[in-house]
Amino acid sequence: MVEGKITLVIHGGAGTILRENLSPEMREKYLAGLNDSLLAGYTLLKQGGSALDAVEAAVNSMEDNYLFNAGKGAVFTKGGKNELEASIMDGSNLKAGACTLLTTVKNPISLARQVMVQSPHNFLGGEAAEQLANKSGLDIVEPKYFFTEHRWKQHLSGLESPGNEPPAPAPKGTVGAVALDQFGNIATATSTGGKTNKWDGRIGDTPMIGAGTYADNETCGVSGTGDGEV
C-alpha cells in the first residue's frame, strides 16, 4: 500500500506455499490474514504513526494468526517445542533489537522492540529475554498457546522423513514488514518460529541484524529470510 510518502510492505512467509496445494477456502484465509496485517500497520501510518509502530502492528497481526509461522502458528522443534525469534530495526538511528529462544512470549516482535529501547544490548535470548518481556508488561502465555494441529502434523510427518523435514511443499515461512512513515523514517520487523524440526536451541537468520532485518533511512529497509543455514 502506498499513499504519498507513506508505504507499508509485508510478507507472510519466506517459504513456498503453492497455490495449487491450497483449497479456495484456505487461500481466502491467507489473503484475509495478509489484509488484516496490512490494515493494522497502514492505519497507524495514515494516522501519523511512526514506521516502528506500523511494522510492529503489522507483524503482531500475523503473529496472532495461526496460519503464519510466527507466534501462534509457529512450527515445532525436533523435541516438540515452539521456540520463537524476532528482530526490529529503526532506520532513523540504526538502533535495533532482537530476541530468540522464546517459549512464553505471545508477540516476539514486541519484545524485540523492548530489547532495542530498554536494554543496552541488541540481542537477548531465552530466560533473560522472557524476563524483560514480563517486566515490560508484554503478554506472557503458557507454551501450549502456540500449539496448532496442522503444525503438529507437519512435525510428526517430518520426524518420519529424511532430515526430519516434512515432505515438500509443506507451508512454511517467516513473516515481516517494512514501512516508510510521513517523516521519511524507515523501519523493519521480522518474526518466525524457525524451521520445522530444527534442533532445540537452534537460532536462525531472522534475529540477526543485517541478515533477517535491516533498515537505514539513507539506503533501504529489508525484511527477508529463508533457510538460515544456507
URQUI-V291949 format. One record per pair of residues at least 24 apart in sequence whose ideal C-beta (glycine too) atoms are under 6 Angstrom apart, sorted by sequence separation. I is the first residue (numbers start at 0). J is the second residue. If there is no record, write none. Layout:
i-><I:I>
j-><J:J>
This chain:
i-><36:83:87:100:203:35:36:86:87:97:98:99:100:104:187:85:95:103:9:110:187:9:104:109:186:185:98:165:185:32:173:7:105:163:187:189:7:32:105:185:187:103:0:29:103:51:157:5:157:102:0:153:177:62:177:7:59:175:9:58:173:55:11:55:81:73:72:75:74:75:108:65:108:107:77:91:90:89:88:87:68:86:99:68:69:85:67:99:83:97:61:95:58:58:74:57:73:77:86:69:74:76:77:78:84:54:69:84:68:69:76:54:68:88:90:53:86:90:91:86:88:90:50:62:50:58:90:49:54:58:50:54:50:51:44:50:17:15:16:14:14:13:12:13:11:10:9:8:7:6:5:4:13:13>
j-><60:107:111:124:227:60:61:111:112:122:123:124:125:129:212:111:121:129:36:137:214:37:132:137:214:214:128:195:216:64:205:40:138:196:220:222:41:66:140:220:222:139:37:66:140:89:195:44:196:142:41:195:220:106:222:53:106:222:57:108:224:108:67:112:145:145:147:150:150:154:188:147:190:190:163:184:185:186:187:188:171:189:202:172:174:190:174:206:192:206:174:208:174:176:192:176:192:196:206:190:195:197:198:199:205:176:191:206:191:192:199:178:192:212:214:178:211:215:216:212:214:216:178:190:180:188:220:180:186:190:184:188:185:186:180:186:168:168:170:171:172:172:172:173:174:175:176:177:178:179:181:181:224:225>
